[in-house]
C-alpha cells in the first residue's frame, strides 16, 4: 500500500499491515511508542473530539503529542457537524508529524452516540459521506481513513463501505460488529471479507484479534490488507513483535524489557503520576504469572517511582508464566 499527497511524502506499508487500534485510557503516547518500537506499522491517537479541537482545548491538544518514532502517525477524530469537523481539520493542518486523519464511525459508547458521533453516523450515511469528503478536501495530510462497524442495529456493511470509498477515504478499518453488538457479540469475519471484496481501497480487519494465531487466521480468512489490534494488545503489546517476526514464541526476558520500557515511558511522559497510571498495566501484564495477586496488592500501595520500578523489575525478571 503506497500513498502520496501534495507534500510529496510517500508512505508505503508492506502487507500485511499491523495497526494499533485507538483505545481510550490505554493507547496514550507511552503505550504507542512501545508497540511501535516492537513491531507495529501504524499507531493511532486516542479518539479526539472535533469540537474540543475546534475550540483549542489544551487537554486535547496535549493528547496529539507523539513519540518521534511514531512515523507514520494517525490522529482519530469524532464529530457529527461538518463545520466543526472542518475547523478541527484546519487546526490539525497546523500540526506537524501527523500523516493520517481518521474519522471514527464505530464508537458505541452512549455519550459519543448521543452527540451524533461515532457509530451514530452509520444511521445517516449521506452525513457520514459529507464529513469524510470534508476531511479529505480540507486536510493537508497524506491520508484520510475511516473506522466503521457493520451497521447500527442491523448490518448494512456493504453500503457503509461503499459510502466510505466513494467519498475519498484512502483506506478503511472494519470492526466486525454492529453498534448493537458493542464489544460482546461474536465478530462477523465473513462480513469483513465481504467488505474487502466489495471495495477497491485497502481494508483493515478489527475485532477480537487477541493472539498470533488469531491474527494470522483473520488475515487469511478475510483477505484483508492488515489487522488492527486494540484490547488484544493490552497486557500483551508484544503481539506486534510476534507478528512482525513471524513467530508466536516469546522470550520472557523480551517481555520483561517491553514492560520496563513501557513503565519508563509512562514516567517520562506523566512524571510521578505515571506510577498510579501504570497500576492497571501491571495488573494486565502480570496475568498468568506465578505470584500475580501478591504483586498487585503490593504495587497498589507504592507511589514512589524508584520503589515501584524495582518491584516490577524483579517480579517480571524472576517469575515464570504458569498459564
Secondary structure, 3 states (H helix, E strand, C coil): CEEECCCCCEEECCCCEEEECCCCCCCCHHHHHHHHHCCCCEEECCCEEHHHHHCCCHHHHHCCCCCCCCCCEEEEEECCCHHHHHHHHHHHHCCCCCCEEEEEECCCCHHHHCCCCHHHHHHCHHHHHHHHHHHHHHCCCCEEEEEECCECCCECHHHHHHHHHHCCCCEEEEECCCCCCCCCCCCCHHHHHHHHHHCCCEEEEECCCCCHHHHHHHHHHHCCCEEEECHHHCCCCCHHHHHHHCCCCCCHHHHHHHHHHHHHHHHHHHCCHHHHHHHHHHHHHCCCECCHHHHHHHHCCCCCHHHHHHHHHHHHHHCCECC
